[in-house]
């Protein structure tokens, strides 16, 4: 999603369990990074939850860095939400 200050937000990145582990997450991240560059965004961010280690590993491989954490009950149970940010020149 487009956000102010030439920024974007990656939202609802989800792969059904039966399709995990076959490289779809990596492919989707690659497509997102191509889109990010094509649109000349200067930064991007996403929210995820502590404990989603495979997703977090994927995001950090592409240069996202943990910038904020907060406890939340937004999804019906207490979770530690984590914000990851990416700035131009940081992607990997």
mmCIF file as gemmi writes it, N, C-alpha and C atoms, coordinates in Angstrom:
data_model
loop_
_atom_site.group_PDB
_atom_site.id
_atom_site.type_symbol
_atom_site.label_atom_id
_atom_site.label_alt_id
_atom_site.label_comp_id
_atom_site.label_asym_id
_atom_site.label_entity_id
_atom_site.label_seq_id
_atom_site.pdbx_PDB_ins_code
_atom_site.Cartn_x
_atom_site.Cartn_y
_atom_site.Cartn_z
_atom_site.occupancy
_atom_site.B_iso_or_equiv
_atom_site.pdbx_formal_charge
_atom_site.auth_seq_id
_atom_site.auth_asym_id
_atom_site.pdbx_PDB_model_num
ATOM 1 N N . UNK Axp A 1 ? 0.84 -1.173 0 1 0 ? 1 A 1
ATOM 2 C CA . UNK Axp A 1 ? 0 0 0 1 0 ? 1 A 1
ATOM 3 C C . UNK Axp A 1 ? 0.883 1.234 0 1 0 ? 1 A 1
ATOM 4 N N . UNK Axp A 2 ? 0.472 2.234 -0.769 1 0 ? 2 A 1
ATOM 5 C CA . UNK Axp A 2 ? 1.197 3.503 -0.793 1 0 ? 2 A 1
ATOM 6 C C . UNK Axp A 2 ? 0.938 4.245 0.514 1 0 ? 2 A 1
ATOM 7 N N . UNK Axp A 3 ? 1.996 4.812 1.056 1 0 ? 3 A 1
ATOM 8 C CA . UNK Axp A 3 ? 1.906 5.635 2.255 1 0 ? 3 A 1
ATOM 9 C C . UNK Axp A 3 ? 2.58 6.97 1.972 1 0 ? 3 A 1
ATOM 10 N N . UNK Axp A 4 ? 2.374 7.948 2.865 1 0 ? 4 A 1
ATOM 11 C CA . UNK Axp A 4 ? 2.94 9.276 2.65 1 0 ? 4 A 1
ATOM 12 C C . UNK Axp A 4 ? 4.471 9.229 2.685 1 0 ? 4 A 1
ATOM 13 N N . UNK Axp A 5 ? 5.069 10.316 2.212 1 0 ? 5 A 1
ATOM 14 C CA . UNK Axp A 5 ? 6.525 10.483 2.186 1 0 ? 5 A 1
ATOM 15 C C . UNK Axp A 5 ? 7.227 9.433 1.328 1 0 ? 5 A 1
ATOM 16 N N . UNK Axp A 6 ? 6.611 9.096 0.199 1 0 ? 6 A 1
ATOM 17 C CA . UNK Axp A 6 ? 7.187 8.142 -0.754 1 0 ? 6 A 1
ATOM 18 C C . UNK Axp A 6 ? 7.552 6.819 -0.085 1 0 ? 6 A 1
ATOM 19 N N . UNK Axp A 7 ? 6.618 6.337 0.727 1 0 ? 7 A 1
ATOM 20 C CA . UNK Axp A 7 ? 6.8 5.099 1.47 1 0 ? 7 A 1
ATOM 21 C C . UNK Axp A 7 ? 5.715 4.095 1.075 1 0 ? 7 A 1
ATOM 22 N N . UNK Axp A 8 ? 5.98 2.832 1.37 1 0 ? 8 A 1
ATOM 23 C CA . UNK Axp A 8 ? 4.988 1.784 1.12 1 0 ? 8 A 1
ATOM 24 C C . UNK Axp A 8 ? 4.881 0.889 2.348 1 0 ? 8 A 1
ATOM 25 N N . UNK Axp A 9 ? 3.763 0.193 2.439 1 0 ? 9 A 1
ATOM 26 C CA . UNK Axp A 9 ? 3.552 -0.769 3.513 1 0 ? 9 A 1
ATOM 27 C C . UNK Axp A 9 ? 3.235 -2.116 2.905 1 0 ? 9 A 1
ATOM 28 N N . UNK Axp A 10 ? 3.966 -3.125 3.332 1 0 ? 10 A 1
ATOM 29 C CA . UNK Axp A 10 ? 3.692 -4.498 2.929 1 0 ? 10 A 1
ATOM 30 C C . UNK Axp A 10 ? 2.664 -5.045 3.903 1 0 ? 10 A 1
ATOM 31 N N . UNK Axp A 11 ? 1.507 -5.463 3.381 1 0 ? 11 A 1
ATOM 32 C CA . UNK Axp A 11 ? 0.418 -5.903 4.251 1 0 ? 11 A 1
ATOM 33 C C . UNK Axp A 11 ? -0.035 -7.317 3.917 1 0 ? 11 A 1
ATOM 34 N N . UNK Axp A 12 ? -0.447 -8.031 4.955 1 0 ? 12 A 1
ATOM 35 C CA . UNK Axp A 12 ? -1.086 -9.342 4.828 1 0 ? 12 A 1
ATOM 36 C C . UNK Axp A 12 ? -0.325 -10.3 3.925 1 0 ? 12 A 1
ATOM 37 N N . UNK Axp A 13 ? 0.921 -10.48 4.233 1 0 ? 13 A 1
ATOM 38 C CA . UNK Axp A 13 ? 1.783 -11.421 3.516 1 0 ? 13 A 1
ATOM 39 C C . UNK Axp A 13 ? 1.569 -12.785 4.159 1 0 ? 13 A 1
ATOM 40 N N . UNK Axp A 14 ? 0.79 -13.642 3.518 1 0 ? 14 A 1
ATOM 41 C CA . UNK Axp A 14 ? 0.417 -14.913 4.128 1 0 ? 14 A 1
ATOM 42 C C . UNK Axp A 14 ? 0.437 -16.018 3.075 1 0 ? 14 A 1
ATOM 43 N N . UNK Axp A 15 ? 1.029 -17.149 3.443 1 0 ? 15 A 1
ATOM 44 C CA . UNK Axp A 15 ? 1.049 -18.325 2.569 1 0 ? 15 A 1
ATOM 45 C C . UNK Axp A 15 ? 0.409 -19.47 3.334 1 0 ? 15 A 1
ATOM 46 N N . UNK Axp A 16 ? -0.587 -20.08 2.754 1 0 ? 16 A 1
ATOM 47 C CA . UNK Axp A 16 ? -1.273 -21.204 3.378 1 0 ? 16 A 1
ATOM 48 C C . UNK Axp A 16 ? -0.273 -22.317 3.697 1 0 ? 16 A 1
ATOM 49 N N . UNK Axp A 17 ? -0.494 -23.001 4.808 1 0 ? 17 A 1
ATOM 50 C CA . UNK Axp A 17 ? 0.444 -24.002 5.316 1 0 ? 17 A 1
ATOM 51 C C . UNK Axp A 17 ? 0.844 -25.051 4.28 1 0 ? 17 A 1
ATOM 52 N N . UNK Axp A 18 ? -0.081 -25.478 3.462 1 0 ? 18 A 1
ATOM 53 C CA . UNK Axp A 18 ? 0.252 -26.546 2.502 1 0 ? 18 A 1
ATOM 54 C C . UNK Axp A 18 ? 1.188 -26.079 1.389 1 0 ? 18 A 1
ATOM 55 N N . UNK Axp A 19 ? 1.389 -24.766 1.263 1 0 ? 19 A 1
ATOM 56 C CA . UNK Axp A 19 ? 2.267 -24.229 0.221 1 0 ? 19 A 1
ATOM 57 C C . UNK Axp A 19 ? 3.573 -23.662 0.779 1 0 ? 19 A 1
ATOM 58 N N . UNK Axp A 20 ? 3.781 -23.774 2.065 1 0 ? 20 A 1
ATOM 59 C CA . UNK Axp A 20 ? 5.002 -23.254 2.683 1 0 ? 20 A 1
ATOM 60 C C . UNK Axp A 20 ? 6.175 -24.195 2.424 1 0 ? 20 A 1
ATOM 61 N N . UNK Axp A 21 ? 7.363 -23.613 2.377 1 0 ? 21 A 1
ATOM 62 C CA . UNK Axp A 21 ? 8.566 -24.422 2.236 1 0 ? 21 A 1
ATOM 63 C C . UNK Axp A 21 ? 8.949 -24.75 0.808 1 0 ? 21 A 1
ATOM 64 N N . UNK Axp A 22 ? 8.269 -24.156 -0.171 1 0 ? 22 A 1
ATOM 65 C CA . UNK Axp A 22 ? 8.592 -24.447 -1.571 1 0 ? 22 A 1
ATOM 66 C C . UNK Axp A 22 ? 9.096 -23.209 -2.318 1 0 ? 22 A 1
ATOM 67 N N . UNK Axp A 23 ? 9.408 -22.132 -1.57 1 0 ? 23 A 1
ATOM 68 C CA . UNK Axp A 23 ? 9.984 -20.948 -2.191 1 0 ? 23 A 1
ATOM 69 C C . UNK Axp A 23 ? 9.012 -19.864 -2.583 1 0 ? 23 A 1
ATOM 70 N N . UNK Axp A 24 ? 7.728 -20.027 -2.24 1 0 ? 24 A 1
ATOM 71 C CA . UNK Axp A 24 ? 6.749 -19.003 -2.617 1 0 ? 24 A 1
ATOM 72 C C . UNK Axp A 24 ? 6.964 -17.694 -1.859 1 0 ? 24 A 1
ATOM 73 N N . UNK Axp A 25 ? 7.339 -17.773 -0.596 1 0 ? 25 A 1
ATOM 74 C CA . UNK Axp A 25 ? 7.605 -16.561 0.172 1 0 ? 25 A 1
ATOM 75 C C . UNK Axp A 25 ? 8.744 -15.767 -0.44 1 0 ? 25 A 1
ATOM 76 N N . UNK Axp A 26 ? 9.805 -16.458 -0.798 1 0 ? 26 A 1
ATOM 77 C CA . UNK Axp A 26 ? 10.95 -15.801 -1.436 1 0 ? 26 A 1
ATOM 78 C C . UNK Axp A 26 ? 10.541 -15.171 -2.763 1 0 ? 26 A 1
ATOM 79 N N . UNK Axp A 27 ? 9.741 -15.871 -3.539 1 0 ? 27 A 1
ATOM 80 C CA . UNK Axp A 27 ? 9.27 -15.337 -4.825 1 0 ? 27 A 1
ATOM 81 C C . UNK Axp A 27 ? 8.409 -14.094 -4.617 1 0 ? 27 A 1
ATOM 82 N N . UNK Axp A 28 ? 7.491 -14.155 -3.655 1 0 ? 28 A 1
ATOM 83 C CA . UNK Axp A 28 ? 6.638 -12.997 -3.38 1 0 ? 28 A 1
ATOM 84 C C . UNK Axp A 28 ? 7.451 -11.802 -2.882 1 0 ? 28 A 1
ATOM 85 N N . UNK Axp A 29 ? 8.448 -12.059 -2.031 1 0 ? 29 A 1
ATOM 86 C CA . UNK Axp A 29 ? 9.301 -10.961 -1.569 1 0 ? 29 A 1
ATOM 87 C C . UNK Axp A 29 ? 10.1 -10.366 -2.716 1 0 ? 29 A 1
ATOM 88 N N . UNK Axp A 30 ? 10.573 -11.209 -3.603 1 0 ? 30 A 1
ATOM 89 C CA . UNK Axp A 30 ? 11.314 -10.718 -4.768 1 0 ? 30 A 1
ATOM 90 C C . UNK Axp A 30 ? 10.404 -9.832 -5.627 1 0 ? 30 A 1
ATOM 91 N N . UNK Axp A 31 ? 9.171 -10.261 -5.846 1 0 ? 31 A 1
ATOM 92 C CA . UNK Axp A 31 ? 8.214 -9.458 -6.616 1 0 ? 31 A 1
ATOM 93 C C . UNK Axp A 31 ? 7.912 -8.144 -5.909 1 0 ? 31 A 1
ATOM 94 N N . UNK Axp A 32 ? 7.792 -8.193 -4.583 1 0 ? 32 A 1
ATOM 95 C CA . UNK Axp A 32 ? 7.538 -6.972 -3.836 1 0 ? 32 A 1
ATOM 96 C C . UNK Axp A 32 ? 8.721 -6.009 -3.967 1 0 ? 32 A 1
ATOM 97 N N . UNK Axp A 33 ? 9.933 -6.519 -3.844 1 0 ? 33 A 1
ATOM 98 C CA . UNK Axp A 33 ? 11.111 -5.662 -3.946 1 0 ? 33 A 1
ATOM 99 C C . UNK Axp A 33 ? 11.226 -5.055 -5.347 1 0 ? 33 A 1
ATOM 100 N N . UNK Axp A 34 ? 10.865 -5.813 -6.367 1 0 ? 34 A 1
ATOM 101 C CA . UNK Axp A 34 ? 10.837 -5.255 -7.733 1 0 ? 34 A 1
ATOM 102 C C . UNK Axp A 34 ? 9.833 -4.114 -7.818 1 0 ? 34 A 1
ATOM 103 N N . UNK Axp A 35 ? 8.655 -4.3 -7.237 1 0 ? 35 A 1
ATOM 104 C CA . UNK Axp A 35 ? 7.622 -3.268 -7.218 1 0 ? 35 A 1
ATOM 105 C C . UNK Axp A 35 ? 8.11 -2.04 -6.45 1 0 ? 35 A 1
ATOM 106 N N . UNK Axp A 36 ? 8.738 -2.268 -5.295 1 0 ? 36 A 1
ATOM 107 C CA . UNK Axp A 36 ? 9.289 -1.202 -4.457 1 0 ? 36 A 1
ATOM 108 C C . UNK Axp A 36 ? 10.257 -0.335 -5.278 1 0 ? 36 A 1
ATOM 109 N N . UNK Axp A 37 ? 11.151 -0.987 -6.009 1 0 ? 37 A 1
ATOM 110 C CA . UNK Axp A 37 ? 12.139 -0.264 -6.816 1 0 ? 37 A 1
ATOM 111 C C . UNK Axp A 37 ? 11.484 0.42 -8.014 1 0 ? 37 A 1
ATOM 112 N N . UNK Axp A 38 ? 10.547 -0.273 -8.673 1 0 ? 38 A 1
ATOM 113 C CA . UNK Axp A 38 ? 9.862 0.281 -9.839 1 0 ? 38 A 1
ATOM 114 C C . UNK Axp A 38 ? 9.119 1.57 -9.497 1 0 ? 38 A 1
ATOM 115 N N . UNK Axp A 39 ? 8.521 1.618 -8.321 1 0 ? 39 A 1
ATOM 116 C CA . UNK Axp A 39 ? 7.76 2.791 -7.886 1 0 ? 39 A 1
ATOM 117 C C . UNK Axp A 39 ? 8.644 3.852 -7.238 1 0 ? 39 A 1
ATOM 118 N N . UNK Axp A 40 ? 9.937 3.567 -7.135 1 0 ? 40 A 1
ATOM 119 C CA . UNK Axp A 40 ? 10.907 4.5 -6.553 1 0 ? 40 A 1
ATOM 120 C C . UNK Axp A 40 ? 10.566 4.903 -5.116 1 0 ? 40 A 1
ATOM 121 N N . UNK Axp A 41 ? 10.056 3.939 -4.351 1 0 ? 41 A 1
ATOM 122 C CA . UNK Axp A 41 ? 9.805 4.212 -2.946 1 0 ? 41 A 1
ATOM 123 C C . UNK Axp A 41 ? 11.129 4.408 -2.221 1 0 ? 41 A 1
ATOM 124 N N . UNK Axp A 42 ? 11.119 5.252 -1.214 1 0 ? 42 A 1
ATOM 125 C CA . UNK Axp A 42 ? 12.307 5.507 -0.409 1 0 ? 42 A 1
ATOM 126 C C . UNK Axp A 42 ? 12.358 4.622 0.828 1 0 ? 42 A 1
ATOM 127 N N . UNK Axp A 43 ? 11.199 4.123 1.243 1 0 ? 43 A 1
ATOM 128 C CA . UNK Axp A 43 ? 11.146 3.274 2.43 1 0 ? 43 A 1
ATOM 129 C C . UNK Axp A 43 ? 9.903 2.392 2.384 1 0 ? 43 A 1
ATOM 130 N N . UNK Axp A 44 ? 9.93 1.386 3.228 1 0 ? 44 A 1
ATOM 131 C CA . UNK Axp A 44 ? 8.793 0.477 3.343 1 0 ? 44 A 1
ATOM 132 C C . UNK Axp A 44 ? 8.762 -0.048 4.772 1 0 ? 44 A 1
ATOM 133 N N . UNK Axp A 45 ? 7.578 -0.474 5.2 1 0 ? 45 A 1
ATOM 134 C CA . UNK Axp A 45 ? 7.473 -1.08 6.53 1 0 ? 45 A 1
ATOM 135 C C . UNK Axp A 45 ? 6.404 -2.153 6.518 1 0 ? 45 A 1
ATOM 136 N N . UNK Axp A 46 ? 6.458 -2.985 7.542 1 0 ? 46 A 1
ATOM 137 C CA . UNK Axp A 46 ? 5.468 -4.045 7.724 1 0 ? 46 A 1
ATOM 138 C C . UNK Axp A 46 ? 5.345 -4.336 9.204 1 0 ? 46 A 1
ATOM 139 N N . UNK Axp A 47 ? 4.217 -4.915 9.566 1 0 ? 47 A 1
ATOM 140 C CA . UNK Axp A 47 ? 3.993 -5.39 10.937 1 0 ? 47 A 1
ATOM 141 C C . UNK Axp A 47 ? 3.862 -6.905 10.9 1 0 ? 47 A 1
ATOM 142 N N . UNK Axp A 48 ? 4.46 -7.56 11.876 1 0 ? 48 A 1
ATOM 143 C CA . UNK Axp A 48 ? 4.334 -9.002 12.029 1 0 ? 48 A 1
ATOM 144 C C . UNK Axp A 48 ? 4.287 -9.305 13.526 1 0 ? 48 A 1
ATOM 145 N N . UNK Axp A 49 ? 4.366 -10.574 13.894 1 0 ? 49 A 1
ATOM 146 C CA . UNK Axp A 49 ? 4.301 -10.986 15.284 1 0 ? 49 A 1
ATOM 147 C C . UNK Axp A 49 ? 5.561 -11.723 15.677 1 0 ? 49 A 1
ATOM 148 N N . UNK Axp A 50 ? 6.012 -11.489 16.907 1 0 ? 50 A 1
ATOM 149 C CA . UNK Axp A 50 ? 7.136 -12.251 17.438 1 0 ? 50 A 1
ATOM 150 C C . UNK Axp A 50 ? 6.773 -13.728 17.399 1 0 ? 50 A 1
ATOM 151 N N . UNK Axp A 51 ? 7.713 -14.555 16.985 1 0 ? 51 A 1
ATOM 152 C CA . UNK Axp A 51 ? 7.475 -15.993 16.906 1 0 ? 51 A 1
ATOM 153 C C . UNK Axp A 51 ? 7.256 -16.497 15.495 1 0 ? 51 A 1
ATOM 154 N N . UNK Axp A 52 ? 6.998 -15.602 14.559 1 0 ? 52 A 1
ATOM 155 C CA . UNK Axp A 52 ? 6.868 -16.01 13.153 1 0 ? 52 A 1
ATOM 156 C C . UNK Axp A 52 ? 8.265 -15.983 12.531 1 0 ? 52 A 1
ATOM 157 N N . UNK Axp A 53 ? 9.101 -16.91 12.988 1 0 ? 53 A 1
ATOM 158 C CA . UNK Axp A 53 ? 10.528 -16.875 12.671 1 0 ? 53 A 1
ATOM 159 C C . UNK Axp A 53 ? 10.843 -17.001 11.191 1 0 ? 53 A 1
ATOM 160 N N . UNK Axp A 54 ? 10.126 -17.85 10.469 1 0 ? 54 A 1
ATOM 161 C CA . UNK Axp A 54 ? 10.401 -17.997 9.032 1 0 ? 54 A 1
ATOM 162 C C . UNK Axp A 54 ? 10.109 -16.692 8.296 1 0 ? 54 A 1
ATOM 163 N N . UNK Axp A 55 ? 9.001 -16.047 8.641 1 0 ? 55 A 1
ATOM 164 C CA . UNK Axp A 55 ? 8.647 -14.781 7.996 1 0 ? 55 A 1
ATOM 165 C C . UNK Axp A 55 ? 9.667 -13.699 8.345 1 0 ? 55 A 1
ATOM 166 N N . UNK Axp A 56 ? 10.029 -13.615 9.608 1 0 ? 56 A 1
ATOM 167 C CA . UNK Axp A 56 ? 10.983 -12.601 10.043 1 0 ? 56 A 1
ATOM 168 C C . UNK Axp A 56 ? 12.333 -12.809 9.368 1 0 ? 56 A 1
ATOM 169 N N . UNK Axp A 57 ? 12.752 -14.04 9.238 1 0 ? 57 A 1
ATOM 170 C CA . UNK Axp A 57 ? 14.003 -14.345 8.549 1 0 ? 57 A 1
ATOM 171 C C . UNK Axp A 57 ? 13.95 -13.873 7.095 1 0 ? 57 A 1
ATOM 172 N N . UNK Axp A 58 ? 12.825 -14.099 6.45 1 0 ? 58 A 1
ATOM 173 C CA . UNK Axp A 58 ? 12.648 -13.654 5.065 1 0 ? 58 A 1
ATOM 174 C C . UNK Axp A 58 ? 12.741 -12.14 4.973 1 0 ? 58 A 1
ATOM 175 N N . UNK Axp A 59 ? 12.037 -11.444 5.846 1 0 ? 59 A 1
ATOM 176 C CA . UNK Axp A 59 ? 12.045 -9.975 5.801 1 0 ? 59 A 1
ATOM 177 C C . UNK Axp A 59 ? 13.446 -9.425 6.049 1 0 ? 59 A 1
ATOM 178 N N . UNK Axp A 60 ? 14.142 -9.976 7.02 1 0 ? 60 A 1
ATOM 179 C CA . UNK Axp A 60 ? 15.475 -9.447 7.327 1 0 ? 60 A 1
ATOM 180 C C . UNK Axp A 60 ? 16.476 -9.757 6.213 1 0 ? 60 A 1
ATOM 181 N N . UNK Axp A 61 ? 16.302 -10.867 5.513 1 0 ? 61 A 1
ATOM 182 C CA . UNK Axp A 61 ? 17.184 -11.158 4.365 1 0 ? 61 A 1
ATOM 183 C C . UNK Axp A 61 ? 17.045 -10.106 3.276 1 0 ? 61 A 1
ATOM 184 N N . UNK Axp A 62 ? 15.898 -9.471 3.199 1 0 ? 62 A 1
ATOM 185 C CA . UNK Axp A 62 ? 15.676 -8.429 2.201 1 0 ? 62 A 1
ATOM 186 C C . UNK Axp A 62 ? 15.948 -7.035 2.754 1 0 ? 62 A 1
ATOM 187 N N . UNK Axp A 63 ? 16.515 -6.945 3.943 1 0 ? 63 A 1
ATOM 188 C CA . UNK Axp A 63 ? 16.973 -5.671 4.474 1 0 ? 63 A 1
ATOM 189 C C . UNK Axp A 63 ? 16.071 -5 5.485 1 0 ? 63 A 1
ATOM 190 N N . UNK Axp A 64 ? 14.927 -5.59 5.803 1 0 ? 64 A 1
ATOM 191 C CA . UNK Axp A 64 ? 14.051 -5.001 6.814 1 0 ? 64 A 1
ATOM 192 C C . UNK Axp A 64 ? 14.7 -5.141 8.186 1 0 ? 64 A 1
ATOM 193 N N . UNK Axp A 65 ? 14.559 -4.101 9.01 1 0 ? 65 A 1
ATOM 194 C CA . UNK Axp A 65 ? 15.145 -4.097 10.347 1 0 ? 65 A 1
ATOM 195 C C . UNK Axp A 65 ? 14.058 -3.826 11.392 1 0 ? 65 A 1
ATOM 196 N N . UNK Axp A 66 ? 14.136 -4.544 12.505 1 0 ? 66 A 1
ATOM 197 C CA . UNK Axp A 66 ? 13.188 -4.362 13.596 1 0 ? 66 A 1
ATOM 198 C C . UNK Axp A 66 ? 13.336 -2.957 14.172 1 0 ? 66 A 1
ATOM 199 N N . UNK Axp A 67 ? 12.221 -2.208 14.229 1 0 ? 67 A 1
ATOM 200 C CA . UNK Axp A 67 ? 12.269 -0.826 14.71 1 0 ? 67 A 1
ATOM 201 C C . UNK Axp A 67 ? 11.303 -0.541 15.86 1 0 ? 67 A 1
ATOM 202 N N . UNK Axp A 68 ? 10.336 -1.426 16.088 1 0 ? 68 A 1
ATOM 203 C CA . UNK Axp A 68 ? 9.34 -1.155 17.127 1 0 ? 68 A 1
ATOM 204 C C . UNK Axp A 68 ? 8.68 -2.457 17.556 1 0 ? 68 A 1
ATOM 205 N N . UNK Axp A 69 ? 8.31 -2.528 18.821 1 0 ? 69 A 1
ATOM 206 C CA . UNK Axp A 69 ? 7.556 -3.668 19.349 1 0 ? 69 A 1
ATOM 207 C C . UNK Axp A 69 ? 6.481 -3.145 20.282 1 0 ? 69 A 1
ATOM 208 N N . UNK Axp A 70 ? 5.332 -3.823 20.271 1 0 ? 70 A 1
ATOM 209 C CA . UNK Axp A 70 ? 4.255 -3.449 21.194 1 0 ? 70 A 1
ATOM 210 C C . UNK Axp A 70 ? 3.347 -4.648 21.423 1 0 ? 70 A 1
ATOM 211 N N . UNK Axp A 71 ? 2.834 -4.741 22.636 1 0 ? 71 A 1
ATOM 212 C CA . UNK Axp A 71 ? 1.861 -5.782 22.946 1 0 ? 71 A 1
ATOM 213 C C . UNK Axp A 71 ? 0.508 -5.357 22.392 1 0 ? 71 A 1
ATOM 214 N N . UNK Axp A 72 ? -0.215 -6.324 21.852 1 0 ? 72 A 1
ATOM 215 C CA . UNK Axp A 72 ? -1.495 -6.022 21.222 1 0 ? 72 A 1
ATOM 216 C C . UNK Axp A 72 ? -2.439 -7.204 21.376 1 0 ? 72 A 1
ATOM 217 N N . UNK Axp A 73 ? -3.723 -6.89 21.431 1 0 ? 73 A 1
ATOM 218 C CA . UNK Axp A 73 ? -4.762 -7.924 21.412 1 0 ? 73 A 1
ATOM 219 C C . UNK Axp A 73 ? -5.628 -7.744 20.167 1 0 ? 73 A 1
ATOM 220 N N . UNK Axp A 74 ? -5.093 -7.13 19.142 1 0 ? 74 A 1
ATOM 221 C CA . UNK Axp A 74 ? -5.843 -6.795 17.935 1 0 ? 74 A 1
ATOM 222 C C . UNK Axp A 74 ? -6.425 -8.026 17.23 1 0 ? 74 A 1
ATOM 223 N N . UNK Axp A 75 ? -5.815 -9.178 17.411 1 0 ? 75 A 1
ATOM 224 C CA . UNK Axp A 75 ? -6.293 -10.374 16.73 1 0 ? 75 A 1
ATOM 225 C C . UNK Axp A 75 ? -6.903 -11.381 17.694 1 0 ? 75 A 1
ATOM 226 N N . UNK Axp A 76 ? -7.382 -10.885 18.832 1 0 ? 76 A 1
ATOM 227 C CA . UNK Axp A 76 ? -8.108 -11.737 19.757 1 0 ? 76 A 1
ATOM 228 C C . UNK Axp A 76 ? -7.265 -12.444 20.803 1 0 ? 76 A 1
ATOM 229 N N . UNK Axp A 77 ? -5.955 -12.283 20.755 1 0 ? 77 A 1
ATOM 230 C CA . UNK Axp A 77 ? -5.091 -12.845 21.788 1 0 ? 77 A 1
ATOM 231 C C . UNK Axp A 77 ? -3.892 -11.917 21.944 1 0 ? 77 A 1
ATOM 232 N N . UNK Axp A 78 ? -3.242 -11.991 23.079 1 0 ? 78 A 1
ATOM 233 C CA . UNK Axp A 78 ? -2.107 -11.126 23.356 1 0 ? 78 A 1
ATOM 234 C C . UNK Axp A 78 ? -0.898 -11.581 22.542 1 0 ? 78 A 1
ATOM 235 N N . UNK Axp A 79 ? -0.371 -10.683 21.72 1 0 ? 79 A 1
ATOM 236 C CA . UNK Axp A 79 ? 0.81 -10.966 20.904 1 0 ? 79 A 1
ATOM 237 C C . UNK Axp A 79 ? 1.763 -9.775 20.982 1 0 ? 79 A 1
ATOM 238 N N . UNK Axp A 80 ? 3.011 -10.032 20.68 1 0 ? 80 A 1
ATOM 239 C CA . UNK Axp A 80 ? 4.006 -8.973 20.589 1 0 ? 80 A 1
ATOM 240 C C . UNK Axp A 80 ? 4.149 -8.61 19.11 1 0 ? 80 A 1
ATOM 241 N N . UNK Axp A 81 ? 3.511 -7.505 18.727 1 0 ? 81 A 1
ATOM 242 C CA . UNK Axp A 81 ? 3.624 -7.045 17.348 1 0 ? 81 A 1
ATOM 243 C C . UNK Axp A 81 ? 4.991 -6.416 17.141 1 0 ? 81 A 1
ATOM 244 N N . UNK Axp A 82 ? 5.538 -6.616 15.959 1 0 ? 82 A 1
ATOM 245 C CA . UNK Axp A 82 ? 6.843 -6.069 15.626 1 0 ? 82 A 1
ATOM 246 C C . UNK Axp A 82 ? 6.762 -5.335 14.297 1 0 ? 82 A 1
ATOM 247 N N . UNK Axp A 83 ? 7.341 -4.146 14.284 1 0 ? 83 A 1
ATOM 248 C CA . UNK Axp A 83 ? 7.416 -3.366 13.055 1 0 ? 83 A 1
ATOM 249 C C . UNK Axp A 83 ? 8.829 -3.501 12.493 1 0 ? 83 A 1
ATOM 250 N N . UNK Axp A 84 ? 8.898 -3.765 11.199 1 0 ? 84 A 1
ATOM 251 C CA . UNK Axp A 84 ? 10.156 -3.832 10.478 1 0 ? 84 A 1
ATOM 252 C C . UNK Axp A 84 ? 10.146 -2.773 9.398 1 0 ? 84 A 1
ATOM 253 N N . UNK Axp A 85 ? 11.267 -2.051 9.283 1 0 ? 85 A 1
ATOM 254 C CA . UNK Axp A 85 ? 11.401 -0.982 8.296 1 0 ? 85 A 1
ATOM 255 C C . UNK Axp A 85 ? 12.548 -1.264 7.334 1 0 ? 85 A 1
ATOM 256 N N . UNK Axp A 86 ? 12.381 -0.741 6.135 1 0 ? 86 A 1
ATOM 257 C CA . UNK Axp A 86 ? 13.403 -0.823 5.089 1 0 ? 86 A 1
ATOM 258 C C . UNK Axp A 86 ? 13.578 0.568 4.516 1 0 ? 86 A 1
ATOM 259 N N . UNK Axp A 87 ? 14.818 0.995 4.375 1 0 ? 87 A 1
ATOM 260 C CA . UNK Axp A 87 ? 15.119 2.292 3.77 1 0 ? 87 A 1
ATOM 261 C C . UNK Axp A 87 ? 15.959 2.07 2.537 1 0 ? 87 A 1
ATOM 262 N N . UNK Axp A 88 ? 15.792 2.922 1.549 1 0 ? 88 A 1
ATOM 263 C CA . UNK Axp A 88 ? 16.534 2.824 0.296 1 0 ? 88 A 1
ATOM 264 C C . UNK Axp A 88 ? 18.023 2.659 0.607 1 0 ? 88 A 1
ATOM 265 N N . UNK Axp A 89 ? 18.644 1.754 -0.104 1 0 ? 89 A 1
ATOM 266 C CA . UNK Axp A 89 ? 20.067 1.489 0.112 1 0 ? 89 A 1
ATOM 267 C C . UNK Axp A 89 ? 20.328 0.408 1.128 1 0 ? 89 A 1
ATOM 268 N N . UNK Axp A 90 ? 19.283 -0.023 1.869 1 0 ? 90 A 1
ATOM 269 C CA . UNK Axp A 90 ? 19.451 -1.052 2.892 1 0 ? 90 A 1
ATOM 270 C C . UNK Axp A 90 ? 19.049 -2.442 2.407 1 0 ? 90 A 1
ATOM 271 N N . UNK Axp A 91 ? 18.321 -2.509 1.267 1 0 ? 91 A 1
ATOM 272 C CA . UNK Axp A 91 ? 17.81 -3.816 0.856 1 0 ? 91 A 1
ATOM 273 C C . UNK Axp A 91 ? 18.939 -4.727 0.425 1 0 ? 91 A 1
ATOM 274 N N . UNK Axp A 92 ? 18.729 -6.042 0.601 1 0 ? 92 A 1
ATOM 275 C CA . UNK Axp A 92 ? 19.778 -7.017 0.337 1 0 ? 92 A 1
ATOM 276 C C . UNK Axp A 92 ? 19.382 -7.976 -0.606 1 0 ? 92 A 1
